[in-house]
Amino acid sequence: MDSLRLAGCQTIYVDGSFVTAKNAPNDFDCCWEVNGVDAALLDPILLIFDPNTDAQKAKFYGELFPNVTEINTGSTFLEFFQIDKENGRPKGIIALDLAGMK
């Protein structure tokens, strides 16, 4: 979150097993708002999208995607994260206001 906040990101949305009732979540998925972000200030790993996002997982223990259109579905990542991949029904995610954090 610090890396994104320092680059000007205002909001991130958290998904994955991290936002479930699991006692020991495996990971998290995140998408972040691109408006106002200075790409030159971003951690370069946040812009690497290898097939398994291994570099992001190694450094951040999760996947962080800019909230742009997801290629496979044609939806933004924010829209994509709000659909349960098991049953296709809408689901909740967590929004974090980075602008208000210090």
Long-range contacts (C-beta under 8 A, 24 or more apart in sequence): 1-96, 1-98, 1-101, 3-42, 3-43, 3-46, 4-32, 4-37, 4-42, 4-46, 4-64, 4-98, 5-98, 5-99, 5-101, 6-41, 7-37, 7-38, 7-39, 7-41, 7-42, 8-36, 8-37, 8-38, 8-41, 9-33, 9-34, 9-36, 9-37, 9-98, 10-35, 10-36, 10-97, 10-98, 10-99, 11-95, 11-96, 11-97, 11-98, 11-99, 12-64, 12-95, 12-96, 12-98, 13-67, 13-77, 13-78, 13-81, 13-93, 13-94, 13-95, 13-96, 14-93, 14-94, 14-95, 14-96, 15-81, 15-93, 15-94, 16-62, 16-63, 18-62, 19-92, 19-93, 19-94, 27-57, 27-61, 27-62, 27-63, 28-61, 28-62, 28-63, 29-62, 29-63, 29-65, 29-81, 30-62, 30-63, 30-64, 30-65, 31-64, 31-65, 31-66, 31-67, 31-76, 31-77, 31-78, 31-81, 32-64, 32-65, 32-66, 32-67, 33-67, 34-66, 34-67, 34-68, 37-66
